[in-house]
Amino acid sequence: MTKKQFKEGELEGCLGAKCNSCCCDDGLVEEWIIEYMAFHDRMKDFLISHGIKIKFIDDRVKYSNCSNGKECKFLKYSLNKEIDLRPIDCKIYPFLVDWNTIDFDKKIVNLYYWGNECPMVKNKTISKEFKNKVEEIIKSNFAFLFHSASFNVVFMNKVFKKHRFYKFSIKTAK
């Protein structure tokens, strides 16, 4: 992740701006179309007006320019500070959902580390409380997205290597 991007500091024990790593991996933030429709489509013009770029790629949506280098635009420009508008992968950083291997029959979501740049990942110091919060976010969002289905979360305890190799098309929202 590049040094110019937003240091979110949401995770208990995170060093925030004192850390040499960054939590925002602008350009690799994505979500499924169904997640986009549930949480962001009604605000598409608003997000675009603040410089967030939205690309539709098959069954996914890719965001870029989500950070101005200091702040997350989803958080900064939120109309309701009580609601976290970020995509699921941003909310659960340093974890990410492996969207390609969700088991809809068994209702299992695998979570990997986004990368190993985060000192808390390197030092294996992510608290149980934060993992519980992440699990709650996944279960709540997935129940909303998939008709009240109850998903189980599996923490894979390794970096998801394929994330940086997804191929995205160039259709951009207007």
Secondary structure, DSSP 8 states (H G I E B T S, - for coil): --TTS-----STT--GGGSSS-S--TT-EEEEHHHHHHHTGGGHHHHHHTT-EEEEETTEEEEE--B-SSSBHHHHT-S-TTS--S-HHHHTTTEEE-GGG-BTTTTEEEEEES-S-SHHHHTT---HHHHHHHHHHHHHHHHHHTTT---EEEEEEEE-GGGGG------B--
